[in-house]
Amino acid sequence: MPEIEIYTTPICPYCIRAKALLDKKGVVYKEVNVMTNPDRRKEMQQRSGGHTVPQIFIDGEAIGGCDDLYALEIDGELNEMLGLS
């Protein structure tokens, strides 16, 4: 299984939607709450170039946010990226 990381805040509806899709897929992911940790937010911004949450990484590759994750799902590419058949 690939390593999945998602930078979130607990009050973000897009974070909730992205995590719901990953949960539906049954994959394990590491969640990083950036709301209370400015150092981790800086890390997220440096890694992704994005300033909004969620920021999602699969095997270190920046996927983008919630809309980008759902676009991969619609295009049929997400399962392959997640190692699912």
N, CA, C and O of each residue as an XYZ file, in Angstrom:
340
protein
N       0.834     -1.188      0.000
C       0.000      0.000      0.000
C       0.877      1.249      0.000
O       1.914      1.282      0.661
N       0.472      2.248     -0.720
C       1.237      3.496     -0.723
C       1.063      4.257      0.583
O       0.107      4.039      1.328
N       2.004      5.149      0.840
C       1.899      6.029      2.003
C       1.029      7.222      1.627
O       1.288      7.906      0.637
N      -0.001      7.461      2.426
C      -0.935      8.549      2.163
C      -0.877      9.516      3.337
O      -1.004      9.116      4.495
N      -0.685     10.795      3.023
C      -0.675     11.843      4.041
C      -1.702     12.892      3.650
O      -1.844     13.232      2.475
N      -2.416     13.400      4.643
C      -3.392     14.439      4.383
C      -3.286     15.498      5.475
O      -3.464     15.213      6.660
N      -2.996     16.720      5.054
C      -2.920     17.859      5.967
C      -4.332     18.436      6.083
O      -4.974     18.726      5.074
N      -4.807     18.600      7.313
C      -6.190     18.995      7.537
C      -6.316     19.999      8.677
O      -5.356     20.314      9.379
N      -7.553     20.487      8.828
C      -7.998     21.147     10.055
C      -9.323     20.488     10.425
O     -10.029     19.991      9.547
N      -9.668     20.477     11.703
C     -10.893     19.784     12.111
C     -12.183     20.480     11.681
O     -13.251     19.869     11.740
N     -12.114     21.729     11.254
C     -13.330     22.456     10.895
C     -13.523     22.592      9.385
O     -14.423     23.306      8.944
N     -12.720     21.941      8.614
C     -12.736     22.069      7.158
C     -13.656     21.018      6.528
O     -13.387     19.822      6.647
N     -14.738     21.444      5.859
C     -15.635     20.470      5.233
C     -14.981     19.708      4.073
O     -15.334     18.558      3.810
N     -14.041     20.340      3.389
C     -13.347     19.652      2.300
C     -12.425     18.559      2.835
O     -12.249     17.520      2.199
N     -11.846     18.798      3.992
C     -11.023     17.775      4.645
C     -11.881     16.572      5.014
O     -11.476     15.424      4.831
N     -13.066     16.849      5.535
C     -13.987     15.784      5.923
C     -14.382     14.959      4.699
O     -14.414     13.730      4.763
N     -14.683     15.633      3.580
C     -15.040     14.922      2.340
C     -13.889     14.073      1.809
O     -14.094     12.936      1.383
N     -12.683     14.626      1.837
C     -11.524     13.881      1.334
C     -11.262     12.649      2.197
O     -11.002     11.563      1.679
N     -11.333     12.828      3.513
C     -11.115     11.688      4.417
C     -12.215     10.642      4.249
O     -11.951      9.445      4.353
N     -13.447     11.085      3.990
C     -14.550     10.146      3.787
C     -14.288      9.266      2.564
O     -14.558      8.065      2.596
N     -13.769      9.852      1.492
C     -13.460      9.058      0.297
C     -12.344      8.063      0.588
O     -12.426      6.902      0.188
N     -11.310      8.509      1.276
C     -10.216      7.591      1.624
C     -10.704      6.486      2.558
O     -10.295      5.332      2.427
N     -11.576      6.841      3.499
C     -12.151      5.837      4.401
C     -12.988      4.832      3.616
O     -12.924      3.630      3.877
N     -13.770      5.318      2.660
C     -14.593      4.445      1.826
C     -13.726      3.452      1.051
O     -14.112      2.305      0.829
N     -12.558      3.917      0.650
C     -11.618      3.052     -0.070
C     -10.933      2.054      0.857
O     -10.327      1.087      0.396
N     -11.032      2.291      2.163
C     -10.428      1.374      3.128
C      -8.925      1.497      3.248
O      -8.255      0.547      3.652
N      -8.389      2.648      2.906
C      -6.937      2.824      2.978
C      -6.557      3.528      4.278
O      -7.345      4.275      4.858
N      -5.357      3.273      4.704
C      -4.814      3.902      5.906
C      -4.080      5.158      5.480
O      -3.334      5.150      4.501
N      -4.292      6.235      6.215
C      -3.607      7.484      5.911
C      -3.159      8.149      7.204
O      -3.707      7.911      8.281
N      -2.147      8.986      7.057
C      -1.642      9.771      8.185
C      -2.245     11.164      8.067
O      -2.067     11.848      7.059
N      -2.957     11.572      9.108
C      -3.572     12.893      9.122
C      -2.717     13.847      9.947
O      -2.311     13.520     11.062
N      -2.449     15.014      9.399
C      -1.663     16.030     10.077
C      -2.550     17.259     10.265
O      -2.907     17.930      9.296
N      -2.902     17.546     11.511
C      -3.737     18.699     11.833
C      -2.842     19.940     11.876
O      -1.965     20.051     12.732
N      -3.071     20.864     10.949
C      -2.235     22.065     10.879
C      -2.863     23.257     11.583
O      -2.272     24.336     11.619
N      -4.042     23.074     12.137
C      -4.742     24.198     12.771
C      -3.996     24.727     13.991
O      -3.931     25.936     14.212
N      -3.450     23.838     14.759
C      -2.785     24.247     15.995
C      -1.270     24.140     15.922
O      -0.582     24.340     16.922
N      -0.753     23.826     14.748
C       0.689     23.629     14.630
C       1.226     24.406     13.422
O       1.258     23.877     12.311
N       1.647     25.658     13.636
C       2.121     26.478     12.521
C       3.332     25.898     11.795
O       3.503     26.137     10.599
N       4.165     25.149     12.491
C       5.323     24.540     11.831
C       4.875     23.509     10.797
O       5.445     23.423      9.710
N       3.865     22.737     11.139
C       3.363     21.738     10.192
C       2.645     22.405      9.020
O       2.680     21.890      7.902
N       1.991     23.553      9.265
C       1.359     24.303      8.168
C       2.432     24.800      7.201
O       2.256     24.712      5.986
N       3.545     25.324      7.731
C       4.654     25.763      6.873
C       5.197     24.594      6.062
O       5.479     24.728      4.871
N       5.340     23.441      6.725
C       5.797     22.232      6.047
C       4.854     21.884      4.890
O       5.301     21.580      3.784
N       3.552     21.933      5.158
C       2.553     21.639      4.128
C       2.705     22.592      2.948
O       2.687     22.163      1.794
N       2.853     23.874      3.231
C       2.969     24.873      2.179
C       4.232     24.666      1.353
O       4.208     24.809      0.131
N       5.320     24.335      2.011
C       6.574     24.102      1.287
C       6.470     22.866      0.407
O       6.936     22.869     -0.732
N       5.864     21.818      0.930
C       5.760     20.566      0.178
C       4.807     20.669     -0.998
O       5.086     20.154     -2.081
N       3.682     21.337     -0.783
C       2.624     21.318     -1.792
C       2.555     22.581     -2.644
O       2.065     22.555     -3.773
N       3.050     23.679     -2.095
C       2.867     24.954     -2.759
C       1.478     25.533     -2.530
O       1.169     26.627     -3.001
N       0.644     24.798     -1.807
C      -0.718     25.234     -1.525
C      -0.847     25.804     -0.131
O      -0.074     25.477      0.769
N      -1.842     26.665      0.031
C      -2.055     27.304      1.325
C      -3.356     26.872      1.982
O      -3.621     27.219      3.134
N      -4.164     26.120      1.257
C      -5.447     25.684      1.794
C      -5.402     24.202      2.138
O      -4.562     23.455      1.637
N      -6.312     23.799      2.991
C      -6.443     22.387      3.337
C      -7.702     21.845      2.693
O      -8.648     22.595      2.451
N      -7.726     20.549      2.410
C      -6.648     19.602      2.652
C      -5.577     19.677      1.566
O      -5.825     20.147      0.456
N      -4.408     19.213      1.906
C      -3.348     18.949      0.936
C      -3.034     17.468      1.082
O      -2.740     16.992      2.179
N      -3.099     16.745     -0.023
C      -3.014     15.291      0.003
C      -1.778     14.843     -0.770
O      -1.469     15.352     -1.847
N      -1.089     13.877     -0.184
C       0.101     13.293     -0.802
C      -0.060     11.783     -0.856
O      -0.493     11.163      0.115
N       0.286     11.197     -1.983
C       0.323      9.750     -2.127
C       1.732      9.376     -2.534
O       2.216      9.777     -3.592
N       2.389      8.600     -1.679
C       3.808      8.237     -1.871
C       4.667      9.466     -2.137
O       5.539      9.450     -3.006
N       4.413     10.526     -1.383
C       5.210     11.735     -1.474
C       4.838     12.664     -2.608
O       5.355     13.779     -2.684
N       3.949     12.233     -3.494
C       3.523     13.063     -4.625
C       2.340     13.922     -4.205
O       1.353     13.418     -3.670
N       2.447     15.216     -4.450
C       1.356     16.129     -4.124
C       0.200     15.890     -5.086
O       0.343     16.032     -6.300
N      -0.937     15.527     -4.528
C      -2.142     15.281     -5.322
C      -2.955     16.560     -5.448
O      -3.599     16.797     -6.470
N      -2.923     17.379     -4.412
C      -3.720     18.596     -4.364
C      -4.736     18.503     -3.249
O      -4.467     17.926     -2.195
N      -5.904     19.072     -3.486
C      -6.932     19.114     -2.462
C      -8.055     18.127     -2.709
O      -7.913     17.164     -3.463
N      -9.164     18.389     -2.059
C     -10.334     17.510     -2.134
C     -10.840     17.368     -3.567
O     -11.085     16.252     -4.026
N     -10.995     18.468     -4.268
C     -11.497     18.408     -5.642
C     -10.573     17.593     -6.540
O     -11.031     16.861     -7.418
N      -9.275     17.724     -6.313
C      -8.309     16.962     -7.099
C      -8.416     15.466     -6.805
O      -8.306     14.640     -7.712
N      -8.630     15.124     -5.537
C      -8.785     13.724     -5.150
C     -10.026     13.129     -5.809
O      -9.976     12.020     -6.341
N     -11.135     13.862     -5.777
C     -12.363     13.379     -6.410
C     -12.237     13.321     -7.925
O     -12.839     12.453     -8.558
N     -11.474     14.220     -8.514
C     -11.241     14.165     -9.960
C     -10.500     12.886    -10.337
O     -10.810     12.261    -11.351
N      -9.528     12.498     -9.527
C      -8.826     11.230     -9.770
C      -9.788     10.058     -9.671
O      -9.693      9.105    -10.443
N     -10.708     10.126     -8.728
C     -11.710      9.071     -8.572
C     -12.617      9.005     -9.804
O     -12.874      7.921    -10.329
N     -13.093     10.139    -10.255
C     -13.989     10.193    -11.417
C     -13.282      9.692    -12.672
O     -13.886      9.010    -13.500
N     -12.006     10.031    -12.811
C     -11.228      9.612    -13.980
C     -10.777      8.157    -13.911
O     -10.193      7.639    -14.863
N     -11.050      7.493    -12.776
C     -10.665      6.092    -12.630
C      -9.205      5.880    -12.308
O      -8.700      4.768    -12.459
N      -8.509      6.919    -11.867
C      -7.071      6.810    -11.595
C      -6.751      6.590    -10.122
O      -5.655      6.140     -9.788
N      -7.696      6.900     -9.239
C      -7.399      6.868     -7.810
C      -7.109      5.459     -7.312
O      -6.156      5.259     -6.559
N      -7.906      4.487     -7.714
C      -7.682      3.118     -7.241
C      -6.283      2.635     -7.572
O      -5.631      2.002     -6.741
N      -5.818      2.927     -8.770
C      -4.470      2.517     -9.161
C      -3.420      3.193     -8.275
O      -2.468      2.552     -7.829
N      -3.602      4.486     -8.028
C      -2.655      5.215     -7.185
C      -2.636      4.667     -5.761
O      -1.606      4.689     -5.088
N      -3.795      4.173     -5.312
C      -3.898      3.641     -3.956
C      -3.530      2.166     -3.874
O      -3.530      1.585     -2.789
N      -3.217      1.561     -5.010
C      -2.853      0.143     -5.022
C      -4.054     -0.766     -4.897
O      -3.937     -1.897     -4.424
N      -5.219     -0.275     -5.322
C      -6.446     -1.075     -5.273
C      -6.805     -1.524     -6.689
O      -6.571     -0.805     -7.661
N      -7.365     -2.701     -6.784
C      -7.756     -3.191     -8.122
C      -9.232     -3.075     -8.330
O      -9.736     -3.438     -9.393
